Amino acid sequence: MRQSTSGATCTSAALAATGASAGVVHILWLAVALMILGGCVLTAAKLAPRVAVEPVRRPDGHYRLRLTWNGRPVGRRD
């Protein structure tokens, strides 16, 4: 049997370099995916209505919480 000398040999250094580069590519892919996801979340937050719970001081000095939708009170409770 004759062995071919033209084929590439698979050494441990080549396997280590391949594994390291595959790991780097995988981490970069995850980083890009997280940046895209973060951009989508920020865009959705800008387009969504602003809902907040704000403290309102009563004449007796106590506070009560008021729910607001885009800065306007929700409902009427007086």
QUIFEN-V663370 format. One line per field, one symbol per residue. ss: DSSP state (H for helix, E for strand, L for the rest). phi: phi as a letter, one per 30 degrees, with the letter a starting at -180 (. if undefined). psi: psi as a letter, one per 30 degrees, with the letter a starting at -180 (. if undefined). A space follows every 50 residues. Layout:
ss=???
phi=???
psi=???
//
This chain:
ss=LLLLLLLLLLLHHHHHHHHHHHHHHHHHHHHHHHHHHHHHHHHHHHHLLL EEEEEEELLLLLEEEEEEELLEELLLLL
phi=.ccdcdddcccddddddddddddddddddddddddddddddddddddddc cbccdbddedjdcbcbdbbhicdcibbb
psi=kkkkfflkkjleeeeeeeeeeeeeeeeeeeeeeeeeeeeeeeeeeefllj kljkkkklfgflklkkkkjhfkkkajj.
//
